[in-house]
Amino acid sequence: MIITHRHTFRSAALVFGMAFAMPASELVKKGKISETEGKKLVDEFLDKADKGKKDLEKRYEALTERLGVNKSEEVELEKLKKKVSDLESKLGKEKTAKAAAKA
């Protein structure tokens, strides 16, 4: 599988979301804010993060389109890499079998 920028955006959003949720839960535990306020803070943050992620994805799509890279090319490249990998594995097995037959 090819790791695309889209995967990176999703991973970053997950990490930042978790990093934000932890301090909010600590504030609730310490009694600085209520559980309802903590939930509201986390929900607002996640909404903003989702909007930001969508904006980044749109920008990424526009940039790759301008550069001449599109989803179908990424998919085709992934398929070709898998074929090459499969053929290399098959070739390696054949070489091993031939070496064993010679011995």
Backbone as JSON, one array per atom type, in Angstrom:
{
  "sequence": "MIITHRHTFRSAALVFGMAFAMPASELVKKGKISETEGKKLVDEFLDKADKGKKDLEKRYEALTERLGVNKSEEVELEKLKKKVSDLESKLGKEKTAKAAAKA",
  "N": [[0.84, -1.19, 0.0], [0.5, 2.2, -0.79], [1.52, 4.95, 1.04], [-0.21, 7.79, 1.32], [-0.53, 11.39, 1.26], [-3.02, 11.85, 2.26], [-3.42, 9.78, 4.12], [-1.55, 10.61, 5.99], [-2.69, 13.04, 6.84], [-5.0, 12.11, 8.13], [-3.89, 10.56, 10.19], [-2.48, 12.52, 11.62], [-4.6, 14.15, 12.47], [-5.91, 12.4, 14.18], [-3.96, 12.01, 16.18], [-3.62, 14.66, 17.15], [-6.21, 15.12, 18.03], [-6.45, 13.26, 20.11], [-4.45, 14.24, 21.76], [-5.54, 16.64, 22.51], [-7.91, 15.89, 23.76], [-7.06, 14.57, 26.07], [-5.92, 16.59, 27.9], [-8.33, 17.99, 28.33], [-9.9, 16.1, 29.65], [-8.41, 15.89, 31.95], [-8.8, 18.42, 33.05], [-11.48, 18.2, 33.69], [-11.37, 16.14, 35.61], [-9.95, 17.47, 37.6], [-11.79, 19.27, 38.38], [-11.96, 21.78, 37.26], [-13.46, 22.36, 35.03], [-16.79, 21.46, 33.99], [-18.09, 18.16, 33.21], [-19.79, 18.3, 31.03], [-18.95, 20.71, 29.85], [-16.35, 19.99, 29.19], [-16.84, 17.95, 27.32], [-18.09, 19.47, 25.38], [-15.99, 21.19, 24.62], [-14.17, 19.33, 23.5], [-15.76, 18.28, 21.42], [-16.15, 20.61, 19.85], [-13.51, 21.1, 19.13], [-12.94, 18.79, 17.63], [-14.76, 19.12, 15.53], [-13.73, 21.44, 14.31], [-11.23, 20.45, 13.62], [-11.96, 18.49, 11.77], [-13.06, 20.08, 9.74], [-10.76, 21.49, 9.04], [-9.19, 19.37, 8.14], [-10.64, 18.57, 5.89], [-10.33, 20.86, 4.34], [-7.54, 20.83, 3.94], [-7.34, 18.45, 2.48], [-8.74, 19.19, 0.16], [-7.03, 21.17, -0.8], [-4.76, 19.6, -1.25], [-5.73, 17.88, -3.23], [-6.17, 19.77, -5.28], [-3.57, 20.69, -5.71], [-2.23, 18.3, -6.49], [-3.64, 17.82, -8.8], [-2.93, 20.03, -10.34], [-0.25, 19.45, -10.66], [-0.4, 17.28, -12.22], [-0.89, 14.81, -11.2], [-3.12, 12.35, -10.32], [-5.87, 10.64, -8.71], [-6.42, 8.22, -10.07], [-3.98, 7.66, -11.25], [-2.41, 7.26, -8.98], [-3.63, 4.96, -7.96], [-3.16, 3.19, -10.08], [-0.36, 3.14, -10.02], [0.02, 1.94, -7.52], [-1.06, -0.6, -8.05], [0.75, -1.51, -10.01], [3.13, -1.59, -8.51], [2.49, -3.63, -6.74], [2.25, -5.77, -8.54], [4.9, -5.95, -9.45], [6.2, -6.59, -7.07], [4.98, -9.08, -6.52], [5.89, -10.54, -8.75], [8.64, -10.45, -8.29], [8.78, -11.95, -5.95], [7.87, -14.42, -6.92], [9.88, -14.97, -8.79], [12.07, -15.17, -7.1], [11.38, -17.49, -5.68], [11.49, -19.35, -7.74], [14.2, -19.28, -8.38], [15.27, -20.29, -6.03], [14.2, -22.88, -6.06], [15.44, -23.92, -8.36], [18.12, -23.81, -7.58], [18.07, -25.65, -5.49], [17.48, -27.95, -6.91], [19.8, -28.31, -8.38], [21.6, -28.99, -6.46]],
  "CA": [[0.0, 0.0, 0.0], [1.22, 3.47, -0.83], [1.08, 5.9, 2.06], [-0.41, 9.08, 0.69], [-0.69, 12.52, 2.18], [-4.33, 11.7, 2.89], [-3.2, 8.96, 5.31], [-0.83, 11.44, 6.94], [-3.65, 13.98, 7.42], [-5.87, 11.39, 9.06], [-3.1, 10.19, 11.36], [-2.21, 13.74, 12.38], [-5.85, 14.57, 13.11], [-6.15, 11.48, 15.29], [-2.99, 12.31, 17.24], [-3.95, 15.96, 17.75], [-7.48, 14.97, 18.73], [-6.18, 12.57, 21.36], [-3.65, 15.13, 22.59], [-6.43, 17.67, 23.04], [-8.91, 15.28, 24.64], [-6.45, 14.23, 27.35], [-5.95, 17.72, 28.82], [-9.72, 18.33, 28.66], [-10.35, 15.15, 30.67], [-7.7, 16.25, 33.17], [-9.49, 19.59, 33.61], [-12.72, 17.69, 34.29], [-10.99, 15.42, 36.82], [-9.52, 18.44, 38.62], [-12.93, 20.1, 38.73], [-11.82, 23.11, 36.66], [-14.61, 22.5, 34.14], [-17.73, 20.35, 34.15], [-18.0, 17.12, 32.18], [-20.51, 18.83, 29.86], [-18.07, 21.7, 29.22], [-15.25, 19.24, 28.6], [-17.35, 17.29, 26.11], [-18.34, 20.53, 24.39], [-14.67, 21.61, 24.11], [-13.64, 18.28, 22.62], [-16.6, 18.23, 20.21], [-15.83, 21.78, 19.04], [-12.18, 20.89, 18.58], [-13.02, 17.77, 16.58], [-15.44, 19.72, 14.37], [-12.77, 22.32, 13.64], [-10.19, 19.61, 13.03], [-12.54, 17.86, 10.59], [-13.13, 21.11, 8.7], [-9.39, 21.74, 8.61], [-8.76, 18.2, 7.36], [-11.29, 18.64, 4.58], [-9.68, 21.95, 3.61], [-6.23, 20.34, 3.52], [-7.54, 17.46, 1.43], [-9.09, 19.92, -1.06], [-5.8, 21.8, -1.29], [-3.91, 18.53, -1.76], [-6.32, 17.46, -4.5], [-5.91, 20.83, -6.27], [-2.14, 20.69, -6.01], [-1.87, 17.13, -7.3], [-4.24, 18.0, -10.12], [-2.08, 20.98, -11.06], [1.01, 18.8, -10.97], [-0.66, 16.2, -13.16], [-1.04, 13.54, -10.48], [-4.5, 12.2, -9.88], [-6.16, 9.4, -7.96], [-6.31, 7.03, -10.9], [-2.55, 7.37, -11.41], [-1.96, 6.69, -7.71], [-4.16, 3.6, -7.91], [-2.43, 2.42, -11.08], [0.99, 2.96, -9.49], [-0.07, 0.95, -6.45], [-1.26, -1.9, -8.69], [2.0, -1.9, -10.66], [4.09, -1.96, -7.47], [2.1, -4.94, -6.24], [2.61, -6.75, -9.55], [6.35, -6.1, -9.42], [6.52, -7.32, -5.84], [4.56, -10.47, -6.71], [6.8, -11.16, -9.71], [9.93, -10.63, -7.62], [8.61, -13.09, -5.05], [7.78, -15.62, -7.75], [11.2, -15.18, -9.35], [12.91, -15.63, -5.99], [11.01, -18.89, -5.4], [11.98, -20.18, -8.85], [15.67, -19.37, -8.24], [15.51, -21.18, -4.9], [13.89, -24.24, -6.51], [16.48, -24.34, -9.31], [19.35, -24.04, -6.8], [17.88, -26.9, -4.75], [17.52, -29.05, -7.87], [21.18, -28.49, -8.79], [22.39, -29.52, -5.34]],
  "C": [[0.87, 1.24, 0.0], [0.65, 4.37, 0.25], [0.99, 7.26, 1.4], [-0.51, 10.17, 1.73], [-2.03, 12.42, 2.9], [-4.22, 10.87, 4.16], [-2.52, 9.78, 6.4], [-1.78, 12.42, 7.61], [-4.52, 13.29, 8.45], [-5.12, 11.01, 10.34], [-2.83, 11.4, 12.24], [-3.45, 14.21, 13.12], [-6.15, 13.69, 14.31], [-5.23, 11.79, 16.46], [-3.34, 13.62, 17.93], [-5.25, 15.89, 18.53], [-7.28, 14.3, 20.08], [-5.41, 13.48, 22.31], [-4.51, 16.22, 23.21], [-7.42, 17.08, 24.04], [-8.33, 14.95, 26.01], [-6.43, 15.41, 28.32], [-7.37, 18.12, 29.23], [-10.22, 17.38, 29.75], [-9.66, 15.43, 32.0], [-8.36, 17.45, 33.85], [-10.79, 19.16, 34.29], [-12.4, 16.98, 35.61], [-10.62, 16.38, 37.96], [-10.65, 19.37, 39.05], [-12.86, 21.52, 38.19], [-12.99, 23.4, 35.72], [-15.53, 21.3, 34.37], [-17.53, 19.33, 33.02], [-18.67, 17.59, 30.89], [-19.63, 19.83, 29.11], [-16.89, 21.01, 28.54], [-15.66, 18.56, 27.3], [-17.56, 18.32, 25.01], [-17.01, 21.01, 23.78], [-14.11, 20.59, 23.12], [-14.44, 18.2, 21.33], [-16.3, 19.4, 19.28], [-14.47, 21.61, 18.36], [-12.22, 19.89, 17.42], [-13.73, 18.28, 15.34], [-14.49, 20.61, 13.59], [-11.67, 21.52, 12.96], [-10.7, 18.94, 11.76], [-12.64, 18.85, 9.44], [-11.74, 21.41, 8.15], [-8.86, 20.6, 7.75], [-9.36, 18.24, 5.96], [-10.66, 19.73, 3.72], [-8.31, 21.51, 3.1], [-6.35, 19.32, 2.39], [-7.9, 18.14, 0.11], [-7.85, 20.58, -1.66], [-4.86, 20.77, -1.89], [-4.41, 18.07, -3.12], [-6.0, 18.48, -5.61], [-4.44, 20.84, -6.68], [-1.74, 19.5, -6.86], [-2.46, 17.21, -8.69], [-3.39, 18.94, -10.97], [-0.77, 20.34, -11.48], [0.84, 17.61, -11.91], [-0.76, 14.83, -12.51], [-2.5, 13.46, -10.06], [-4.7, 10.84, -9.23], [-5.98, 8.16, -8.82], [-4.85, 6.66, -11.14], [-1.98, 6.77, -10.13], [-2.4, 5.23, -7.6], [-3.39, 2.71, -8.88], [-1.0, 2.14, -10.61], [1.0, 1.91, -8.39], [-0.23, -0.45, -7.03], [0.04, -2.4, -9.32], [3.06, -2.31, -9.63], [3.77, -3.33, -6.9], [2.48, -6.03, -7.24], [4.11, -7.02, -9.54], [6.77, -6.91, -8.2], [6.16, -8.8, -5.97], [5.51, -11.21, -7.66], [8.18, -11.4, -9.1], [9.88, -11.81, -6.67], [8.61, -14.4, -5.83], [9.16, -15.97, -8.32], [12.16, -15.7, -8.29], [12.64, -17.08, -5.66], [11.55, -19.81, -6.48], [13.49, -20.36, -8.75], [16.02, -20.34, -7.12], [15.27, -22.64, -5.31], [14.96, -24.77, -7.45], [17.78, -24.64, -8.57], [19.24, -25.36, -6.03], [17.97, -28.11, -5.67], [18.94, -29.36, -8.3], [21.99, -29.17, -7.69], [22.23, -30.98, -5.12]]
}
